[in-house]
Amino acid sequence: MGVTAKDFFEHMDAFMDYRQVVYEVSDQTIKTNMVDLRLFKGFIKRNKHETITGPAVMDFQYYLKKERRNSGRSINRKIFTLRSYAHFIRQQEVAHSENLPFDDVLKVRQGYRNRPDALTPGQLKSLFNAIDRTTCLGLRDYAIYALMYMTGLRVGEVFSLDMDSIDLEKKELRVIGKGKKIRTLHINDELFKVISEYLAVRHLFYDSKKTDALFVSKKGNRLAIRTMEDNFKNLVRKTGLKVRFNITCHTLRHSFASHLNDKGVDMLVIQSLMGHLSSRSTEPYIHPAQEKIREAMEKLPGVIFMNKMLKEGGFFLRFQTNTRKRE
C-alpha cells in the first residue's frame, strides 16, 4: 500500500525549511524543488491518483516526456527532487512511506549532450552596443551583463553580489556559487572600467545607501533576478539578433566558456572559473575550434601528397570528350 496523496504532500513546507536550514541550499534550489513538487502534486490531483504508487510515478514520467516534452536530464532532476522528499517523509515516519517507489525508478537516458548555445563575438558586440550607457540604468545593466560574459557568472550569483564582494584594489571578485562554494575571480582591465563606471553613479539610485547589494533597483532594493532577465529579453529584442536558439542571460555564461575553449584554455581552468563541482558539467563546452580542425586535416598524409602534387604541377586535368564519331 502506498502513501495517500494527502499525507504525501502535507510535509512540503517542512521539507523546504529542513533543506534550507540544515543543508543550507540556495534560494534558487529551494524554488526549483518547490516547483517540482507542485508540478507532481498538480499531476496527481488532475489524474485522481489517491495514493503515490509506482504506476502513478511512471505515469508522471510519461506526462513529462510526451506532454511537457522535457529532456531526460529535466525528468531525472524532478525524480531526484521527489526521491529526496520521500527520504524526508520516511524520517517523519509517515504511514507506509517505506513503500514509496522513487528509489526504484530508473534514470531516463539523457542522450548526447550538445554543445551549449553561444553567441559569436560579433553578436555580443551588437548586444552590448545596444545598451544606452549615457544613463544610470544603462551603466548598471551594462555592468551586470559584462560580469556574466566576462566572468561566467550565473544570474543568481550576480543577484547575490554585495558591495564588499568586489575588491577594486586587488581587482578581485568574491562569488558565492552553488552549494555555498566560494570562488575568487580576477577582474581584467576592461571589466574594471565597466564596474568603476557603474559604481560612480550607484549613489544616484534611490535609497542605495540602505542596501549592501551591488546592483540596486529603481526603488532602492536589491535588483531582482526576474528584472535582470526581463531587461535582457528587451535588449535582445531591441538588437534583433537572428539565431536558432533562445537567447537568455545564461547564454552569456555559455559564450564565456565556449570562447575560452576556442582560445585553448585548459578544461580544468574553465571548470574552476565557472564554479563547476564536476568536470562532467564542463565537458559540453569542450570542443575543437574550427581552426584546429583545419590544421589537423592539413596534416593528413593524403592531403599533404595532393597539395605537393598540385604545387609541382603533377596533375593534368582535362574534360573527357566523346570520341565516338557520329554517323
C-alpha positions as CSV (number, residue, x, y, z in Angstrom):
1,M,0.0,0.0,0.0
2,G,1.3,3.4,-0.9
3,V,1.2,6.8,0.9
4,T,-2.0,8.6,0.4
5,A,-1.7,11.8,-1.7
6,K,-2.9,13.9,1.3
7,D,-0.3,12.5,3.6
8,F,2.4,12.8,1.0
9,F,2.1,16.4,0.2
10,E,1.4,17.9,3.6
11,H,5.1,18.0,4.5
12,M,6.3,20.1,1.6
13,D,6.9,23.3,3.7
14,A,8.7,21.4,6.4
15,F,10.9,19.7,3.8
16,M,11.9,23.1,2.3
17,D,12.7,24.5,5.7
18,Y,14.8,21.5,6.6
19,R,16.8,21.7,3.3
20,Q,17.4,25.4,3.8
21,V,18.4,25.4,7.4
22,V,20.3,22.1,7.8
23,Y,21.8,21.7,4.3
24,E,22.0,25.5,3.5
25,V,20.9,25.0,-0.1
26,S,20.4,28.2,-2.1
27,D,17.2,30.0,-2.5
28,Q,17.2,29.2,-6.2
29,T,17.4,25.4,-5.4
30,I,14.6,25.7,-2.9
31,K,12.5,27.4,-5.6
32,T,13.3,24.7,-8.1
33,N,12.4,21.9,-5.6
34,M,9.1,23.5,-4.8
35,V,8.2,23.9,-8.5
36,D,9.0,20.2,-9.0
37,L,6.8,19.1,-6.1
38,R,3.9,21.4,-7.0
39,L,4.1,20.0,-10.6
40,F,3.8,16.5,-9.3
41,K,1.0,17.5,-6.9
42,G,-1.0,19.0,-9.7
43,F,-0.5,15.9,-11.9
44,I,-1.6,13.6,-9.1
45,K,-4.7,15.7,-8.4
46,R,-5.7,16.0,-12.1
47,N,-5.3,12.3,-12.7
48,K,-7.1,11.4,-9.4
49,H,-4.4,9.2,-8.0
50,E,-5.4,8.6,-4.4
51,T,-2.0,7.1,-3.4
52,I,1.6,7.6,-4.5
53,T,2.5,4.3,-6.2
54,G,4.9,3.0,-8.8
55,P,2.3,3.3,-11.7
56,A,1.5,6.8,-10.6
57,V,5.2,7.8,-10.8
58,M,5.6,6.1,-14.2
59,D,2.5,8.0,-15.5
60,F,4.2,11.2,-14.3
61,Q,7.3,10.3,-16.3
62,Y,5.1,9.7,-19.4
63,Y,3.5,13.1,-18.8
64,L,6.8,14.9,-18.6
65,K,8.2,13.2,-21.7
66,K,5.1,13.2,-24.0
67,E,3.1,16.3,-23.0
68,R,5.7,18.6,-21.5
69,R,8.5,17.4,-23.8
70,N,11.0,17.5,-21.0
71,S,14.6,16.3,-21.7
72,G,15.9,13.2,-19.9
73,R,18.0,15.5,-17.7
74,S,15.0,17.6,-16.7
75,I,12.9,14.4,-15.9
76,N,15.7,12.9,-13.8
77,R,16.1,16.1,-11.8
78,K,12.4,16.2,-11.0
79,I,12.5,12.5,-9.9
80,F,15.6,13.3,-7.8
81,T,13.6,16.0,-6.0
82,L,10.8,13.6,-5.3
83,R,13.3,11.0,-4.1
84,S,14.8,13.4,-1.7
85,Y,11.3,14.4,-0.4
86,A,10.5,10.7,0.0
87,H,13.6,10.2,2.2
88,F,12.4,13.2,4.3
89,I,8.9,11.7,4.7
90,R,10.4,8.4,5.9
91,Q,12.3,10.2,8.6
92,Q,8.9,11.8,9.6
93,E,7.6,8.3,9.9
94,V,4.6,8.9,7.6
95,A,2.4,5.8,7.3
96,H,3.5,3.4,4.5
97,S,6.4,5.8,3.5
98,E,8.7,2.8,3.3
99,N,6.7,1.7,0.2
100,L,7.3,4.9,-1.8
101,P,8.7,3.9,-5.2
102,F,11.1,6.7,-6.1
103,D,14.3,4.7,-5.3
104,D,13.3,2.1,-7.8
105,V,12.6,4.5,-10.7
106,L,15.2,4.1,-13.4
107,K,17.0,7.2,-14.8
108,V,15.9,8.4,-18.2
109,R,18.6,8.2,-20.8
110,Q,19.8,11.8,-21.4
111,G,21.3,11.2,-24.9
112,Y,24.1,13.1,-26.4
113,R,24.9,16.4,-24.8
114,N,25.2,19.0,-27.5
115,R,27.5,22.0,-27.2
116,P,25.6,24.7,-25.3
117,D,24.3,27.6,-27.4
118,A,26.7,30.5,-27.6
119,L,26.9,33.9,-29.3
120,T,29.7,34.9,-31.6
121,P,32.0,37.8,-30.7
122,G,30.2,39.9,-33.3
123,Q,26.8,39.2,-31.9
124,L,27.9,40.0,-28.4
125,K,29.4,43.3,-29.6
126,S,26.0,44.2,-31.2
127,L,24.2,43.3,-27.9
128,F,26.4,45.4,-25.7
129,N,26.5,48.3,-28.2
130,A,22.7,48.4,-27.9
131,I,22.8,49.4,-24.2
132,D,22.5,53.1,-23.6
133,R,25.5,53.9,-21.3
134,T,24.5,57.6,-21.0
135,T,22.0,56.7,-18.3
136,C,22.4,55.3,-14.8
137,L,20.3,52.3,-15.6
138,G,22.3,51.7,-18.8
139,L,25.6,51.7,-16.9
140,R,24.1,49.3,-14.3
141,D,22.8,46.9,-16.9
142,Y,26.0,47.0,-18.9
143,A,28.0,46.1,-15.8
144,I,25.6,43.2,-15.0
145,Y,25.8,41.6,-18.4
146,A,29.5,42.3,-18.7
147,L,30.0,40.3,-15.4
148,M,28.0,37.4,-16.8
149,Y,30.0,37.3,-20.0
150,M,33.5,38.2,-18.8
151,T,33.5,36.1,-15.7
152,G,30.8,33.5,-16.5
153,L,28.6,34.3,-13.5
154,R,25.1,32.8,-13.2
155,V,22.3,35.3,-12.9
156,G,21.7,34.1,-9.3
157,E,25.4,34.8,-8.5
158,V,25.1,38.3,-9.8
159,F,22.0,38.8,-7.7
160,S,23.9,37.8,-4.6
161,L,26.8,40.1,-5.1
162,D,27.3,42.7,-2.3
163,M,29.5,45.9,-2.3
164,D,32.1,44.0,-0.3
165,S,32.2,41.2,-2.9
166,I,34.4,43.4,-5.1
167,D,38.0,44.4,-4.2
168,L,39.0,47.1,-6.8
169,E,42.4,47.4,-5.3
170,K,43.2,43.8,-5.8
171,K,41.0,43.5,-8.8
172,E,39.2,40.5,-7.4
173,L,35.6,39.4,-7.3
174,R,34.4,37.1,-4.5
175,V,31.5,34.9,-5.7
176,I,29.2,32.5,-3.7
177,G,28.1,29.8,-6.1
178,K,26.1,26.6,-5.9
179,G,26.4,24.7,-2.7
180,K,27.7,27.9,-1.0
181,K,31.0,27.3,-2.7
182,I,33.1,30.5,-2.8
183,R,35.4,31.2,-5.7
184,T,37.6,34.3,-6.3
185,L,37.8,35.6,-9.9
186,H,40.2,38.1,-11.4
187,I,38.8,41.4,-12.8
188,N,40.6,42.4,-16.0
189,D,41.2,46.0,-17.0
190,E,38.1,46.2,-19.3
191,L,35.8,44.8,-16.7
192,F,37.4,47.0,-14.0
193,K,36.5,50.1,-16.1
194,V,32.9,48.9,-16.6
195,I,32.3,48.3,-12.9
196,S,34.0,51.6,-11.9
197,E,31.7,53.5,-14.2
198,Y,28.7,51.9,-12.6
199,L,30.0,52.5,-9.0
200,A,30.5,56.1,-9.9
201,V,26.7,56.5,-10.3
202,R,25.4,53.9,-7.9
203,H,24.8,56.5,-5.2
204,L,22.3,58.2,-7.5
205,F,19.9,55.3,-7.2
206,Y,17.1,55.8,-4.7
207,D,18.0,54.6,-1.1
208,S,21.1,52.9,-2.4
209,K,22.9,53.7,0.9
210,K,20.4,51.5,2.7
211,T,21.4,48.3,0.9
212,D,24.6,46.2,0.7
213,A,23.6,44.9,-2.7
214,L,26.0,45.7,-5.5
215,F,23.2,46.2,-8.1
216,V,20.3,48.3,-7.0
217,S,16.7,48.7,-8.4
218,K,14.9,51.9,-9.1
219,K,13.2,51.5,-5.7
220,G,16.4,51.1,-3.8
221,N,16.2,47.3,-3.3
222,R,18.5,44.5,-4.4
223,L,17.9,44.1,-8.2
224,A,15.7,41.1,-8.7
225,I,16.7,38.1,-10.9
226,R,13.4,38.5,-12.8
227,T,14.2,42.1,-13.6
228,M,17.7,41.2,-14.9
229,E,16.1,38.5,-17.1
230,D,13.3,40.8,-18.4
231,N,15.7,43.6,-19.2
232,F,17.9,41.2,-21.1
233,K,15.0,40.0,-23.1
234,N,14.1,43.5,-24.1
235,L,17.7,44.1,-25.0
236,V,17.8,41.0,-27.3
237,R,14.6,42.2,-28.9
238,K,16.0,45.6,-29.4
239,T,19.2,44.2,-31.0
240,G,17.2,42.0,-33.4
241,L,19.7,39.1,-33.3
242,K,18.7,36.2,-35.5
243,V,19.8,32.9,-34.1
244,R,18.3,29.4,-34.0
245,F,18.2,29.3,-30.2
246,N,16.6,31.3,-27.4
247,I,19.0,33.9,-26.0
248,T,18.9,34.3,-22.2
249,C,21.2,35.6,-19.5
250,H,22.6,32.1,-19.3
251,T,23.7,32.3,-22.9
252,L,26.3,34.9,-21.8
253,R,27.8,32.2,-19.4
254,H,27.7,29.7,-22.2
255,S,29.5,32.1,-24.5
256,F,32.1,32.8,-21.8
257,A,33.0,29.1,-21.5
258,S,32.9,28.4,-25.3
259,H,35.1,31.3,-26.2
260,L,37.7,30.3,-23.5
261,N,37.7,26.9,-25.1
262,D,38.2,28.4,-28.5
263,K,41.3,30.2,-27.2
264,G,42.8,26.9,-26.0
265,V,42.2,27.4,-22.2
266,D,42.6,24.1,-20.3
267,M,39.3,22.4,-19.2
268,L,40.3,22.4,-15.5
269,V,40.8,26.2,-15.7
270,I,37.3,26.6,-17.3
271,Q,35.8,24.3,-14.7
272,S,37.3,26.4,-11.9
273,L,36.2,29.7,-13.4
274,M,32.6,28.5,-13.8
275,G,32.4,27.0,-10.4
276,H,31.5,23.5,-11.6
277,L,31.8,20.9,-8.9
278,S,32.3,18.2,-11.5
279,S,34.2,18.1,-14.8
280,R,31.1,16.5,-16.3
281,S,29.3,19.9,-16.2
282,T,32.2,21.4,-18.1
283,E,32.6,18.8,-20.8
284,P,29.8,20.1,-23.1
285,Y,31.9,23.3,-23.6
286,I,35.0,21.4,-24.6
287,H,35.2,21.1,-28.4
288,P,37.9,21.6,-31.0
289,A,38.0,25.0,-32.6
290,Q,37.4,25.2,-36.4
291,E,40.9,26.4,-36.9
292,K,42.4,23.4,-35.1
293,I,40.2,21.1,-37.2
294,R,41.5,22.7,-40.4
295,E,45.1,22.3,-39.1
296,A,44.5,18.7,-38.3
297,M,43.0,18.0,-41.8
298,E,46.0,19.6,-43.4
299,K,48.3,17.1,-41.7
300,L,46.7,14.0,-43.2
301,P,49.2,12.2,-45.4
302,G,46.8,12.1,-48.4
303,V,46.2,15.9,-48.2
304,I,49.9,16.6,-47.9
305,F,50.6,14.4,-51.0
306,M,47.8,16.1,-53.0
307,N,49.0,19.6,-52.1
308,K,52.5,18.7,-53.1
309,M,51.4,17.4,-56.5
310,L,49.3,20.5,-57.1
311,K,52.3,22.7,-56.3
312,E,54.6,20.8,-58.6
313,G,52.1,20.7,-61.4
314,G,51.9,16.9,-61.2
315,F,48.2,16.8,-62.3
316,F,47.0,17.3,-65.8
317,L,43.3,18.0,-65.8
318,R,41.1,17.8,-68.8
319,F,37.4,17.2,-69.6
320,Q,36.6,13.8,-71.0
321,T,35.3,14.2,-74.5
322,N,33.1,11.9,-76.6
323,T,35.5,10.3,-79.1
324,R,32.7,8.3,-80.8
325,K,32.0,9.6,-84.2
326,R,28.5,10.5,-85.1
327,E,27.2,8.7,-88.2
